[in-house]
Amino acid sequence: MKSKPTISTLEEERNRHLFSLRLVADREAARDRDAQDTHDAPLPPTLIETIALTPEDADGQSDAASLVTWITGVSEDARRMLVESDIHILKSLGESNDTEYDRPFGFKETVLPIREGDTVVGALWSGKYRAASLSSSSINAIAKTLDVKPAEFSKRLEAIPVSHTHALQAQRALLEQVRDSLEWALALQERHRESAAQLLESERVRSLGTLSGGIAHHFNNLLSVILGYSSFLLNRMELSGEADKALRQISEAAQKGRRLTEEILAFAGSDVEQETPCSVHEIMQSVLSLLETQTAGRVRISKALEADKDTVRAPRSVLHQTLFNLLTNAMDSMPEGGDLAVRTDNTPLTIGGEDVPHVRIEVVDSGGTGDGTSQRDRRARRSKLSRLYGMVDQLDGTATVTSDAGLSNRAEVLLPLDRTVHDVPQPRKVKKRLAPSLIWIVDDDPIFCEMCDRVLSDDGHEVRVISSGSDLRKAWSEAKTPPSLFIIDFSMPEYNGLELCTWLREKGSKAPVILVSGFSHTQPDIHKALKMRKTYFLQKPFPVPELADIVTVALGETLLGN
């Protein structure tokens, strides 16, 4: 014959049910991981954990408290019956419509489940109450079970009044109000958690963008030297076939590095970046080339970039981040790998009664995210999607994402085409060199300065190297002969290029200024500086011919009196 489980075993099972309502262990572990990942900045505690009512909590506030304490003290079987009754209620929470339960020894109890979304996460217990008087036979049967005198049990039971119907209705209404308030507060707290997670992720991305922008800027300085010297040698020296081939490979590698840093700088972006015509296909190809190296062949990518027109007017970094977010979200949906299809075409949308041409971007993945996905991963994916919607909205577009759990996901983004496409300004190609001139190079990178000095001196120019903005100001005040041309690094510690250009114009300088930078000409301060007369731009890294040509253009227009 199978023995009965011990009371301690039953109490352990009961407590497991109570704790499983909140999945305490999993939630605490997730919170610890979140805190560690966000520099020990934990999210606020869950509200239900501060109002975790148990049957004992409720009984302690009811008239039945003294009788329950006496019953469990005099009879082990009574304690067993109460614990088994708790387990039955906990198992049935959320699985039935019952909210009023029969309890041992003639009691009843109202128990309301607390839900967070579709999950039961807690319960409100009213405490045990009497809804009707017990008959003499029932009292005698209970007393026999407890192994006490019927008169003693009846005396203690009569000390607990029978609750009238209107009192029970009022109690139930109050419990429902508390339950509804708790569920509302839990929903608000979950939204707060998601908002806090989005904010933390946004700060991470911002910090990463700042760091990557700084790294790319310094890397561009190195590439400028590599590309400058290799192109200098290729253009100025007669080399053997082997040496010529090696230098051309070095130059080609530097050009590839240049395109890579452009993508990094596009990712870094700027909050107030200027809108320019951008090719969706060009940026899509560059993002895919970066991501394909990270998938290690796990994701098979097919492309059908069939849009005849793909130029949109947008901040380049925002469009880059939008496509990056769109593609990485699809890849995150396939943790074990799968198929990713990227398609584009043109489609009109009717806006205000007018057909507005759009480029449509469709990304379909084969899925693979099953029910085992952690709550934290699902929250991160929701956060990424919300950022996608925000960025697409910033581009005056629309986005829709549909998913079949564990099967496939489809994302569609519609962006309005740029109807007035303007080409990005390019330096004019000039072959003829002008007479030697005095050129001041202002840059805090001595290697870059040495390379420019070498190139310009070889063309017959007199070059003076200045290492900072403050040294430029001092040199200007002391100079007997002003320079014919300034070449200024836009990003220096003390003063940036816009500040130095403004200061030179205020001091009466009419000499042209060539700003050099690893950032694009669409960077806001560079864009402002280029609106000044006789101000030119050269993006790092650049080959020697580009430097020589733009110097010739700047000096030539000055000689013509422009």
C-alpha positions as CSV (number, residue, x, y, z in Angstrom):
1,M,0.0,0.0,0.0
2,K,1.4,3.4,-1.0
3,S,2.2,5.6,2.0
4,K,0.9,9.1,2.2
5,P,3.4,11.9,1.5
6,T,4.7,13.7,4.6
7,I,3.5,17.1,5.5
8,S,6.9,18.6,4.8
9,T,6.8,17.1,1.3
10,L,3.4,18.5,0.7
11,E,4.5,21.9,2.0
12,E,7.5,21.9,-0.4
13,E,5.1,21.1,-3.3
14,R,2.8,23.9,-2.2
15,N,5.7,26.4,-2.0
16,R,6.9,25.4,-5.4
17,H,3.5,26.2,-6.9
18,L,3.5,29.6,-5.1
19,F,7.0,30.5,-6.4
20,S,6.4,29.1,-9.9
21,L,3.6,31.7,-10.3
22,R,6.3,34.4,-10.6
23,L,9.0,32.2,-12.0
24,V,11.2,33.8,-9.4
25,A,14.4,31.9,-10.2
26,D,14.2,32.7,-13.9
27,R,13.3,36.3,-13.5
28,E,16.0,37.0,-10.9
29,A,18.6,35.4,-13.1
30,A,17.4,37.5,-16.1
31,R,17.5,40.6,-14.0
32,D,21.0,39.8,-12.8
33,R,22.1,39.4,-16.4
34,D,20.5,42.7,-17.3
35,A,22.2,44.4,-14.5
36,Q,25.6,43.0,-15.4
37,D,25.1,44.0,-19.1
38,T,24.1,47.5,-18.2
39,H,27.0,48.4,-15.9
40,D,25.3,47.2,-12.7
41,A,22.2,49.4,-13.3
42,P,19.4,47.0,-12.3
43,L,15.8,47.7,-13.4
44,P,13.2,48.3,-10.7
45,P,11.9,45.3,-8.7
46,T,8.7,43.6,-9.8
47,L,5.7,45.0,-8.0
48,I,4.1,41.6,-7.3
49,E,7.2,40.6,-5.3
50,T,6.4,43.3,-2.8
51,I,2.7,42.2,-2.5
52,A,3.2,38.4,-2.6
53,L,0.1,37.3,-0.6
54,T,-0.1,33.7,0.6
55,P,-2.9,31.9,2.4
56,E,-1.2,32.5,5.7
57,D,-1.0,36.3,5.0
58,A,-4.7,36.4,4.3
59,D,-5.7,34.1,7.2
60,G,-3.7,36.4,9.6
61,Q,-6.1,39.2,8.7
62,S,-9.3,37.2,9.0
63,D,-11.5,36.1,11.9
64,A,-10.6,32.5,11.2
65,A,-7.0,33.0,12.2
66,S,-7.3,31.7,15.7
67,L,-9.3,28.7,14.7
68,V,-6.9,27.7,11.9
69,T,-4.0,28.1,14.4
70,W,-5.7,25.8,16.9
71,I,-6.8,23.2,14.3
72,T,-3.3,22.9,12.9
73,G,-1.8,22.7,16.4
74,V,-3.9,19.9,17.6
75,S,-4.1,17.7,14.5
76,E,-1.5,16.7,12.0
77,D,-4.2,15.4,9.7
78,A,-5.8,18.9,9.8
79,R,-2.6,20.5,8.6
80,R,-2.3,17.9,5.8
81,M,-5.9,18.7,4.6
82,L,-5.2,22.4,4.6
83,V,-2.0,22.1,2.6
84,E,-3.6,19.7,0.1
85,S,-6.4,22.2,-0.3
86,D,-3.9,25.0,-1.0
87,I,-2.2,22.8,-3.7
88,H,-5.6,22.0,-5.3
89,I,-6.3,25.8,-5.6
90,L,-2.9,26.6,-6.9
91,K,-3.1,24.0,-9.6
92,S,-6.5,25.2,-10.7
93,L,-5.6,28.9,-10.9
94,G,-6.2,30.1,-14.5
95,E,-7.5,26.7,-15.6
96,S,-11.1,27.1,-14.4
97,N,-13.6,29.9,-13.8
98,D,-13.9,29.1,-10.1
99,T,-12.9,31.8,-7.7
100,E,-14.7,30.7,-4.5
101,Y,-13.4,27.4,-3.1
102,D,-14.6,25.0,-0.5
103,R,-12.0,24.8,2.2
104,P,-11.7,22.1,5.0
105,F,-13.7,22.4,8.2
106,G,-16.7,24.3,6.8
107,F,-14.7,27.3,5.4
108,K,-14.9,29.0,2.1
109,E,-12.3,31.2,0.4
110,T,-12.2,33.6,-2.6
111,V,-9.0,33.4,-4.6
112,L,-8.4,35.7,-7.6
113,P,-5.6,35.0,-10.1
114,I,-3.3,38.0,-11.0
115,R,-2.2,38.0,-14.6
116,E,0.7,39.7,-16.4
117,G,-0.4,39.4,-20.0
118,D,-1.6,35.9,-20.5
119,T,0.4,34.5,-17.6
120,V,-0.8,33.9,-14.0
121,V,1.8,35.5,-11.9
122,G,0.2,35.6,-8.4
123,A,-3.0,35.3,-6.5
124,L,-5.1,37.3,-4.0
125,W,-6.5,35.2,-1.1
126,S,-9.4,36.6,0.8
127,G,-8.8,34.5,3.9
128,K,-11.1,31.8,5.2
129,Y,-14.7,32.7,6.1
130,R,-18.0,31.1,7.1
131,A,-20.8,31.5,4.5
132,A,-23.3,29.3,6.4
133,S,-23.7,27.6,9.7
134,L,-22.7,23.9,10.1
135,S,-25.2,21.2,11.1
136,S,-24.6,19.2,14.3
137,S,-23.7,16.1,12.3
138,S,-21.0,18.0,10.3
139,I,-19.6,19.5,13.6
140,N,-19.4,16.0,15.1
141,A,-17.7,14.6,11.9
142,I,-15.1,17.3,11.9
143,A,-14.4,16.9,15.6
144,K,-13.9,13.2,15.1
145,T,-11.4,13.9,12.3
146,L,-9.5,16.3,14.6
147,D,-9.8,13.9,17.5
148,V,-11.2,16.7,19.7
149,K,-14.4,17.1,21.7
150,P,-17.4,18.3,19.5
151,A,-18.2,20.9,22.2
152,E,-14.7,22.4,22.0
153,F,-14.7,22.7,18.2
154,S,-18.3,24.1,18.2
155,K,-17.4,26.7,20.8
156,R,-14.3,27.9,18.8
157,L,-16.3,27.8,15.5
158,E,-19.2,29.9,16.9
159,A,-16.7,32.6,17.7
160,I,-16.4,33.2,13.9
161,P,-19.5,35.0,12.6
162,V,-21.2,33.8,9.5
163,S,-20.6,36.4,6.7
164,H,-23.8,37.8,5.1
165,T,-24.2,37.8,1.4
166,H,-23.8,41.6,1.0
167,A,-20.6,41.5,3.1
168,L,-19.1,38.8,0.9
169,Q,-20.1,40.7,-2.3
170,A,-18.4,43.8,-0.9
171,Q,-15.3,41.8,0.0
172,R,-15.2,40.3,-3.5
173,A,-15.6,43.7,-5.2
174,L,-12.7,45.0,-3.1
175,L,-10.5,42.1,-4.0
176,E,-11.3,42.6,-7.7
177,Q,-10.4,46.3,-7.5
178,V,-7.0,45.4,-5.9
179,R,-6.4,42.7,-8.4
180,D,-7.3,45.0,-11.4
181,S,-5.0,47.7,-9.9
182,L,-2.1,45.2,-9.5
183,E,-2.5,44.0,-13.1
184,W,-2.6,47.6,-14.4
185,A,0.5,48.4,-12.4
186,L,2.3,45.3,-13.6
187,A,1.5,46.2,-17.2
188,L,2.8,49.7,-16.6
189,Q,6.0,48.3,-15.0
190,E,6.6,45.9,-17.9
191,R,6.3,48.9,-20.3
192,H,8.7,50.8,-18.1
193,R,11.1,47.9,-18.2
194,E,10.9,47.8,-22.0
195,S,11.4,51.6,-22.2
196,A,14.4,51.4,-19.8
197,A,15.9,48.5,-21.8
198,Q,15.4,50.5,-25.0
199,L,17.0,53.6,-23.4
200,L,20.0,51.5,-22.2
201,E,20.3,49.9,-25.7
202,S,20.1,53.4,-27.3
203,E,22.9,54.6,-25.0
204,R,25.0,51.5,-25.9
205,V,24.5,52.2,-29.6
206,R,25.3,55.9,-29.1
207,S,28.5,55.1,-27.2
208,L,29.5,52.5,-29.8
209,G,28.8,55.0,-32.6
210,T,31.0,57.6,-30.9
211,L,33.8,55.1,-30.3
212,S,33.6,53.6,-33.8
213,G,33.6,57.2,-35.3
214,G,36.8,58.1,-33.4
215,I,38.5,54.9,-34.4
216,A,37.5,55.3,-38.0
217,H,38.8,58.9,-38.0
218,H,42.2,57.9,-36.7
219,F,42.3,54.9,-39.0
220,N,41.6,57.2,-41.9
221,N,44.7,59.2,-41.0
222,L,46.8,56.1,-41.3
223,L,45.1,55.1,-44.6
224,S,45.8,58.6,-45.9
225,V,49.5,58.1,-45.4
226,I,49.4,54.6,-47.0
227,L,47.3,55.7,-49.9
228,G,49.1,59.0,-50.3
229,Y,52.6,57.6,-50.4
230,S,51.7,54.6,-52.6
231,S,49.9,56.9,-55.1
232,F,52.9,59.4,-54.9
233,L,55.4,56.6,-55.8
234,L,53.1,55.3,-58.6
235,N,52.8,58.7,-60.2
236,R,56.3,60.0,-59.7
237,M,58.7,57.1,-60.1
238,E,59.6,54.5,-62.7
239,L,59.3,51.2,-60.9
240,S,60.0,47.6,-61.9
241,G,57.1,45.4,-62.8
242,E,57.2,43.6,-59.4
243,A,57.4,46.8,-57.4
244,D,54.7,48.5,-59.4
245,K,52.4,45.5,-58.9
246,A,53.1,45.4,-55.1
247,L,52.4,49.2,-54.8
248,R,49.2,48.9,-56.7
249,Q,48.0,46.1,-54.4
250,I,48.9,48.3,-51.4
251,S,46.9,51.2,-52.9
252,E,43.9,48.9,-53.7
253,A,43.9,47.6,-50.1
254,A,43.9,51.2,-48.8
255,Q,41.0,52.0,-51.0
256,K,39.1,49.0,-49.6
257,G,39.9,50.2,-46.1
258,R,38.6,53.6,-47.1
259,R,35.2,52.1,-48.1
260,L,35.1,50.2,-44.8
261,T,35.7,53.3,-42.7
262,E,33.0,55.1,-44.7
263,E,30.6,52.3,-43.6
264,I,31.8,52.6,-40.0
265,L,31.3,56.4,-40.1
266,A,27.9,55.9,-41.6
267,F,27.0,53.7,-38.7
268,A,28.3,56.2,-36.2
269,G,26.1,58.9,-37.8
270,S,25.1,62.2,-36.4
271,D,21.9,63.4,-34.7
272,V,21.7,66.4,-37.0
273,E,23.2,65.0,-40.1
274,Q,22.2,66.6,-43.4
275,E,19.9,64.8,-45.8
276,T,21.5,63.8,-49.1
277,P,20.6,61.6,-52.0
278,C,21.4,58.0,-51.0
279,S,21.3,54.8,-53.0
280,V,19.4,52.1,-51.2
281,H,21.1,49.4,-53.3
282,E,24.6,50.7,-52.5
283,I,24.0,50.8,-48.8
284,M,22.2,47.5,-48.8
285,Q,25.1,45.8,-50.6
286,S,27.6,47.3,-48.1
287,V,25.6,46.2,-45.1
288,L,25.2,42.7,-46.4
289,S,28.9,42.4,-47.1
290,L,29.6,43.3,-43.5
291,L,27.0,40.9,-42.1
292,E,27.9,38.0,-44.4
293,T,31.3,37.7,-42.7
294,Q,29.6,37.4,-39.3
295,T,27.3,34.5,-40.2
296,A,30.0,32.0,-41.0
297,G,27.9,30.5,-43.8
298,R,25.0,29.8,-41.4
299,V,22.7,32.2,-43.3
300,R,22.2,31.7,-47.0
301,I,21.4,35.1,-48.6
302,S,19.6,35.6,-51.9
303,K,19.3,39.1,-53.4
304,A,16.9,40.4,-56.0
305,L,17.6,44.2,-56.1
306,E,15.2,44.9,-58.9
307,A,14.1,48.5,-58.2
308,D,14.8,50.7,-61.2
309,K,15.0,53.7,-59.0
310,D,16.5,53.4,-55.5
311,T,17.6,56.9,-54.5
312,V,16.0,58.4,-51.4
313,R,16.8,61.7,-49.6
314,A,17.9,60.9,-46.1
315,P,20.7,61.3,-43.5
316,R,23.0,58.5,-44.8
317,S,23.7,57.2,-41.3
318,V,20.0,56.8,-40.5
319,L,19.3,54.9,-43.8
320,H,22.4,52.8,-43.0
321,Q,21.2,52.0,-39.5
322,T,17.7,51.3,-40.7
323,L,18.9,48.7,-43.2
324,F,21.3,47.3,-40.7
325,N,18.5,46.9,-38.1
326,L,16.2,45.4,-40.7
327,L,18.7,42.7,-41.7
328,T,20.1,41.9,-38.2
329,N,16.6,41.5,-36.9
330,A,15.9,38.9,-39.6
331,M,19.2,37.1,-38.8
332,D,18.4,37.1,-35.1
333,S,15.3,35.2,-35.9
334,M,17.5,32.3,-37.2
335,P,19.8,31.5,-34.4
336,E,20.6,28.1,-36.0
337,G,20.9,29.5,-39.5
338,G,18.6,29.5,-42.4
339,D,17.6,31.3,-45.6
340,L,17.3,35.1,-46.0
341,A,15.8,36.7,-49.1
342,V,16.2,40.4,-49.9
343,R,14.1,42.0,-52.6
344,T,13.5,45.5,-53.9
345,D,11.2,47.0,-56.4
346,N,9.3,50.2,-57.1
347,T,5.7,50.8,-56.1
348,P,3.6,54.0,-55.8
349,L,1.6,54.9,-52.7
350,T,-1.4,57.2,-52.9
351,I,-0.8,60.1,-50.5
352,G,-3.2,63.0,-50.4
353,G,-4.7,61.9,-53.7
354,E,-1.3,61.8,-55.4
355,D,0.7,58.7,-56.5
356,V,4.1,59.0,-54.8
357,P,6.8,56.7,-56.1
358,H,8.5,54.6,-53.4
359,V,11.2,51.9,-53.2
360,R,9.9,48.8,-51.5
361,I,12.4,46.7,-49.5
362,E,11.3,43.2,-48.5
363,V,13.2,40.9,-46.2
364,V,12.0,37.4,-45.6
365,D,13.7,34.9,-43.3
366,S,13.1,31.2,-42.8
367,G,12.5,31.6,-39.1
368,G,13.6,29.1,-36.5
369,T,12.8,30.9,-33.3
370,G,10.7,28.4,-31.4
371,D,9.0,28.5,-28.0
372,G,12.3,28.1,-26.3
373,T,13.3,31.7,-26.9
374,S,13.9,33.4,-23.6
375,Q,11.8,36.3,-22.5
376,R,14.8,38.5,-22.5
377,D,15.5,37.6,-26.2
378,R,11.9,38.3,-27.1
379,R,12.1,41.7,-25.3
380,A,15.3,42.6,-27.1
381,R,13.7,41.7,-30.5
382,R,10.6,43.8,-29.7
383,S,13.0,46.7,-28.7
384,K,14.9,46.3,-32.0
385,L,11.6,46.3,-34.0
386,S,10.4,49.4,-32.2
387,R,13.7,51.2,-33.1
388,L,13.1,50.1,-36.7
389,Y,9.7,51.6,-36.8
390,G,11.1,54.8,-35.3
391,M,13.9,55.1,-37.9
392,V,11.6,54.3,-40.8
393,D,9.1,56.9,-39.6
394,Q,12.1,59.4,-39.5
395,L,12.6,58.7,-43.2
396,D,8.9,59.4,-43.9
397,G,8.4,55.7,-44.8
398,T,6.3,52.9,-43.5
399,A,7.2,49.5,-42.1
400,T,5.3,46.3,-41.5
401,V,6.5,43.1,-39.9
402,T,4.6,39.8,-39.8
403,S,5.7,36.6,-38.1
404,D,4.8,33.0,-37.8
405,A,6.3,31.6,-34.6
406,G,9.0,29.2,-35.5
407,L,8.3,29.4,-39.3
408,S,9.1,32.6,-41.1
409,N,9.2,36.4,-40.7
410,R,8.5,39.0,-43.3
411,A,9.4,42.7,-43.1
412,E,8.4,45.3,-45.7
413,V,9.7,48.8,-45.7
414,L,8.5,51.5,-48.1
415,L,10.6,54.7,-48.6
416,P,9.7,57.6,-50.8
417,L,12.0,58.2,-53.7
418,D,14.0,61.4,-54.1
419,R,12.3,63.3,-56.9
420,T,15.1,65.9,-57.3
421,V,18.3,63.9,-57.3
422,H,21.5,66.0,-56.9
423,D,24.9,64.4,-57.5
424,V,27.3,64.6,-54.6
425,P,29.8,67.3,-55.4
426,Q,33.2,65.9,-56.7
427,P,36.5,67.8,-57.0
428,R,37.1,69.0,-60.5
429,K,39.8,67.0,-62.3
430,V,42.7,69.3,-63.1
431,K,46.0,68.4,-64.7
432,K,47.8,71.7,-65.0
433,R,49.8,72.8,-62.0
434,L,50.1,76.4,-60.9
435,A,53.1,78.5,-59.9
436,P,54.7,77.7,-56.5
437,S,52.7,79.1,-53.5
438,L,53.0,79.3,-49.7
439,I,50.8,76.7,-48.1
440,W,50.1,76.2,-44.4
441,I,49.2,72.7,-43.3
442,V,47.4,72.6,-39.9
443,D,47.1,69.1,-38.5
444,D,48.0,67.4,-35.3
445,D,49.1,64.2,-37.0
446,P,52.8,64.6,-37.9
447,I,52.9,61.6,-40.2
448,F,50.1,63.0,-42.3
449,C,51.7,66.4,-42.3
450,E,55.0,64.9,-43.5
451,M,53.2,63.1,-46.4
452,C,51.4,66.3,-47.5
453,D,54.7,68.3,-47.2
454,R,56.4,65.7,-49.4
455,V,53.7,65.8,-52.1
456,L,53.3,69.6,-52.2
457,S,57.0,70.3,-52.0
458,D,57.5,68.0,-54.9
459,D,55.2,70.2,-56.9
460,G,57.3,73.2,-56.0
461,H,55.2,74.7,-53.2
462,E,56.6,76.1,-50.0
463,V,55.0,74.3,-47.1
464,R,54.8,75.3,-43.4
465,V,53.5,72.7,-40.9
466,I,51.4,73.9,-37.9
467,S,50.3,71.3,-35.3
468,S,47.3,73.0,-33.6
469,G,44.7,75.7,-33.8
470,S,46.3,77.8,-31.2
471,D,49.6,77.6,-33.0
472,L,47.8,78.7,-36.2
473,R,46.5,81.8,-34.4
474,K,49.9,82.7,-33.1
475,A,51.6,82.1,-36.5
476,W,49.0,84.3,-38.2
477,S,49.6,87.2,-35.9
478,E,53.4,86.9,-36.4
479,A,53.5,86.2,-40.1
480,K,55.0,88.8,-42.4
481,T,53.8,87.0,-45.5
482,P,50.3,85.5,-45.3
483,P,49.9,82.0,-46.9
484,S,48.2,81.6,-50.3
485,L,46.3,78.5,-49.1
486,F,45.4,76.7,-45.8
487,I,45.0,72.9,-45.5
488,I,43.3,72.3,-42.2
489,D,42.4,69.1,-40.5
490,F,38.7,69.5,-39.5
491,S,38.9,67.5,-36.3
492,M,41.5,68.8,-33.8
493,P,41.4,68.9,-30.0
494,E,41.2,72.7,-29.4
495,Y,39.4,74.2,-32.4
496,N,37.6,72.4,-35.2
497,G,37.7,73.4,-38.9
498,L,34.5,75.5,-38.7
499,E,35.9,77.6,-35.8
500,L,39.3,78.1,-37.5
501,C,37.6,79.1,-40.9
502,T,35.4,81.6,-39.1
503,W,38.3,83.0,-37.2
504,L,40.4,83.4,-40.3
505,R,37.6,85.2,-42.2
506,E,37.1,87.5,-39.2
507,K,40.8,88.3,-39.3
508,G,40.5,89.4,-42.9
509,S,42.1,86.3,-44.6
510,K,41.0,85.8,-48.2
511,A,43.2,82.8,-48.7
512,P,41.2,79.6,-49.7
513,V,40.9,76.8,-47.2
514,I,40.9,73.1,-47.9
515,L,39.3,71.2,-45.0
516,V,40.4,67.5,-44.7
517,S,38.5,65.0,-42.6
518,G,37.6,61.3,-42.3
519,F,34.0,62.4,-41.9
520,S,31.7,63.1,-44.9
521,H,31.0,66.6,-46.2
522,T,27.4,66.1,-44.9
523,Q,28.6,66.3,-41.3
524,P,26.8,69.4,-40.0
525,D,29.8,71.6,-39.0
526,I,31.6,70.7,-42.2
527,H,28.5,71.5,-44.2
528,K,28.3,74.9,-42.5
529,A,32.0,75.6,-43.2
530,L,31.6,74.7,-46.9
531,K,29.0,77.5,-47.2
532,M,31.9,80.0,-46.7
533,R,33.5,81.4,-49.8
534,K,36.8,79.8,-51.0
535,T,36.3,76.8,-48.7
536,Y,36.9,73.3,-50.2
537,F,36.7,69.8,-48.9
538,L,38.8,66.6,-49.3
539,Q,37.8,63.4,-47.5
540,K,40.5,61.2,-46.0
541,P,42.0,59.0,-47.1
542,F,42.8,60.3,-50.6
543,P,45.4,59.5,-53.3
544,V,48.0,62.1,-54.2
545,P,46.3,63.2,-57.4
546,E,43.2,64.3,-55.5
547,L,45.3,66.5,-53.2
548,A,47.2,68.0,-56.0
549,D,44.1,68.6,-58.1
550,I,42.1,70.3,-55.3
551,V,45.1,72.5,-54.4
552,T,45.3,73.6,-58.1
553,V,41.6,74.3,-58.2
554,A,41.7,76.4,-55.0
555,L,44.8,78.4,-56.0
556,G,43.5,78.8,-59.6
557,E,40.2,80.4,-58.5
558,T,42.0,82.7,-56.2
559,L,44.3,83.9,-59.0
560,L,41.3,84.5,-61.1
561,G,39.9,86.8,-58.4
562,N,37.0,84.5,-57.4
